[in-house]
């Protein structure tokens, strides 16, 4: 709630669809400040990527859907998984567990976004 008793105002998250130069699609979830907070894996059709966005919206609120990891170098990251255990998206690295928790909270706040901003074309990661 904001000071006037209504829903909080301010920037809202949004999704960005990415098309690979040689095929494939992925998406990012961005916070209202335009920071990427979740990046999907590569899907081989636009519809599959859009279906995965719907799955993110359905599963993001469930804290049991976040797998927390630490790299050998000490960086922390998480993966959001669907009901079948498939990875829907992954965070970037965070230096601390507190940063990891803040990243998960940001995904939970922004995942319900319905806005898509732009179609980006770029090389996609393989594998």
C-alpha beads as a LAMMPS data file, in Angstrom:
LAMMPS data file: protein, C-alpha beads

127 atoms
126 bonds

1 atom types
1 bond types

-500.0 500.0 xlo xhi
-500.0 500.0 ylo yhi
-500.0 500.0 zlo zhi

Masses

1 110.0

Atoms # bond

1 1 1 0.000 0.000 0.000
2 1 1 1.136 3.533 -0.670
3 1 1 0.482 6.583 1.501
4 1 1 -2.936 7.152 -0.086
5 1 1 -4.024 3.607 0.747
6 1 1 -3.869 2.320 -2.818
7 1 1 -1.630 -0.224 -4.448
8 1 1 2.061 0.670 -4.569
9 1 1 2.999 2.831 -7.531
10 1 1 6.196 3.076 -9.418
11 1 1 7.946 1.213 -12.179
12 1 1 6.623 -2.243 -12.948
13 1 1 8.503 -5.164 -14.352
14 1 1 8.221 -6.334 -17.920
15 1 1 9.307 -9.133 -20.211
16 1 1 11.523 -8.817 -23.239
17 1 1 11.444 -11.433 -26.004
18 1 1 14.757 -12.234 -27.693
19 1 1 15.022 -13.864 -31.120
20 1 1 18.274 -15.528 -32.069
21 1 1 19.998 -14.654 -35.340
22 1 1 19.952 -18.327 -36.337
23 1 1 16.660 -19.319 -34.726
24 1 1 15.439 -19.878 -31.215
25 1 1 13.773 -17.595 -28.702
26 1 1 14.321 -16.702 -25.095
27 1 1 13.046 -14.036 -22.735
28 1 1 14.214 -11.884 -19.889
29 1 1 12.197 -10.573 -16.969
30 1 1 13.259 -7.047 -16.119
31 1 1 12.506 -5.020 -13.026
32 1 1 11.036 -1.534 -13.306
33 1 1 14.581 -0.111 -13.215
34 1 1 15.329 -2.182 -16.393
35 1 1 17.680 -4.584 -14.578
36 1 1 17.490 -8.154 -15.870
37 1 1 16.332 -10.297 -12.940
38 1 1 15.627 -13.573 -14.757
39 1 1 16.835 -14.972 -18.086
40 1 1 15.277 -18.016 -19.704
41 1 1 16.850 -20.892 -21.521
42 1 1 16.564 -21.063 -25.325
43 1 1 13.276 -22.318 -26.770
44 1 1 13.007 -23.359 -30.388
45 1 1 9.715 -21.614 -31.066
46 1 1 8.241 -18.263 -30.161
47 1 1 5.156 -19.960 -28.714
48 1 1 7.256 -22.185 -26.438
49 1 1 9.003 -19.080 -25.053
50 1 1 5.644 -17.361 -24.487
51 1 1 4.309 -20.499 -22.777
52 1 1 7.355 -20.404 -20.486
53 1 1 6.552 -16.776 -19.584
54 1 1 3.091 -17.974 -18.507
55 1 1 4.747 -20.686 -16.412
56 1 1 6.977 -18.068 -14.747
57 1 1 3.859 -16.098 -13.849
58 1 1 2.271 -19.227 -12.334
59 1 1 5.284 -20.486 -10.362
60 1 1 7.169 -17.349 -9.271
61 1 1 5.256 -16.856 -6.023
62 1 1 6.078 -20.379 -4.786
63 1 1 9.365 -20.238 -2.856
64 1 1 9.838 -24.003 -3.291
65 1 1 10.303 -23.414 -7.048
66 1 1 13.635 -21.640 -6.547
67 1 1 16.788 -23.730 -6.581
68 1 1 19.630 -21.871 -4.907
69 1 1 23.212 -22.515 -6.047
70 1 1 26.722 -21.382 -5.212
71 1 1 29.588 -21.555 -7.691
72 1 1 33.052 -22.768 -6.650
73 1 1 34.122 -19.108 -6.806
74 1 1 31.492 -18.176 -4.209
75 1 1 28.933 -16.444 -6.432
76 1 1 25.262 -17.209 -5.711
77 1 1 22.492 -17.661 -8.285
78 1 1 19.057 -19.245 -8.487
79 1 1 16.970 -21.124 -11.007
80 1 1 13.181 -20.958 -11.168
81 1 1 11.693 -24.342 -12.041
82 1 1 8.249 -25.426 -13.169
83 1 1 6.059 -28.150 -11.672
84 1 1 7.978 -30.841 -13.582
85 1 1 11.379 -29.589 -12.424
86 1 1 12.326 -27.953 -15.734
87 1 1 14.304 -24.734 -15.521
88 1 1 12.279 -21.696 -16.592
89 1 1 14.860 -19.039 -15.859
90 1 1 18.082 -18.249 -14.092
91 1 1 19.400 -15.234 -12.242
92 1 1 22.759 -13.625 -12.734
93 1 1 25.385 -14.078 -10.053
94 1 1 25.117 -12.361 -6.673
95 1 1 27.972 -11.830 -4.241
96 1 1 25.954 -12.666 -1.115
97 1 1 23.035 -14.792 0.059
98 1 1 21.225 -11.565 0.937
99 1 1 21.601 -10.457 -2.694
100 1 1 20.233 -13.810 -3.800
101 1 1 17.204 -13.406 -1.534
102 1 1 16.633 -9.894 -2.897
103 1 1 16.773 -11.252 -6.455
104 1 1 14.157 -13.903 -5.695
105 1 1 11.930 -11.285 -4.038
106 1 1 12.260 -9.076 -7.122
107 1 1 11.207 -11.932 -9.420
108 1 1 8.241 -12.622 -7.150
109 1 1 7.198 -8.939 -7.283
110 1 1 7.636 -8.542 -11.036
111 1 1 6.707 -11.919 -12.552
112 1 1 3.007 -11.111 -12.888
113 1 1 3.850 -8.375 -15.396
114 1 1 1.863 -8.525 -18.601
115 1 1 3.903 -5.975 -20.522
116 1 1 6.363 -6.942 -23.233
117 1 1 8.813 -4.300 -24.378
118 1 1 10.445 -4.760 -27.718
119 1 1 11.767 -7.707 -29.628
120 1 1 15.540 -7.992 -29.467
121 1 1 17.578 -9.907 -32.048
122 1 1 20.939 -11.241 -30.938
123 1 1 23.096 -14.343 -30.819
124 1 1 21.753 -16.835 -28.301
125 1 1 23.822 -19.079 -26.035
126 1 1 24.176 -22.650 -27.226
127 1 1 23.249 -25.550 -24.984

Bonds

1 1 1 2
2 1 2 3
3 1 3 4
4 1 4 5
5 1 5 6
6 1 6 7
7 1 7 8
8 1 8 9
9 1 9 10
10 1 10 11
11 1 11 12
12 1 12 13
13 1 13 14
14 1 14 15
15 1 15 16
16 1 16 17
17 1 17 18
18 1 18 19
19 1 19 20
20 1 20 21
21 1 21 22
22 1 22 23
23 1 23 24
24 1 24 25
25 1 25 26
26 1 26 27
27 1 27 28
28 1 28 29
29 1 29 30
30 1 30 31
31 1 31 32
32 1 32 33
33 1 33 34
34 1 34 35
35 1 35 36
36 1 36 37
37 1 37 38
38 1 38 39
39 1 39 40
40 1 40 41
41 1 41 42
42 1 42 43
43 1 43 44
44 1 44 45
45 1 45 46
46 1 46 47
47 1 47 48
48 1 48 49
49 1 49 50
50 1 50 51
51 1 51 52
52 1 52 53
53 1 53 54
54 1 54 55
55 1 55 56
56 1 56 57
57 1 57 58
58 1 58 59
59 1 59 60
60 1 60 61
61 1 61 62
62 1 62 63
63 1 63 64
64 1 64 65
65 1 65 66
66 1 66 67
67 1 67 68
68 1 68 69
69 1 69 70
70 1 70 71
71 1 71 72
72 1 72 73
73 1 73 74
74 1 74 75
75 1 75 76
76 1 76 77
77 1 77 78
78 1 78 79
79 1 79 80
80 1 80 81
81 1 81 82
82 1 82 83
83 1 83 84
84 1 84 85
85 1 85 86
86 1 86 87
87 1 87 88
88 1 88 89
89 1 89 90
90 1 90 91
91 1 91 92
92 1 92 93
93 1 93 94
94 1 94 95
95 1 95 96
96 1 96 97
97 1 97 98
98 1 98 99
99 1 99 100
100 1 100 101
101 1 101 102
102 1 102 103
103 1 103 104
104 1 104 105
105 1 105 106
106 1 106 107
107 1 107 108
108 1 108 109
109 1 109 110
110 1 110 111
111 1 111 112
112 1 112 113
113 1 113 114
114 1 114 115
115 1 115 116
116 1 116 117
117 1 117 118
118 1 118 119
119 1 119 120
120 1 120 121
121 1 121 122
122 1 122 123
123 1 123 124
124 1 124 125
125 1 125 126
126 1 126 127
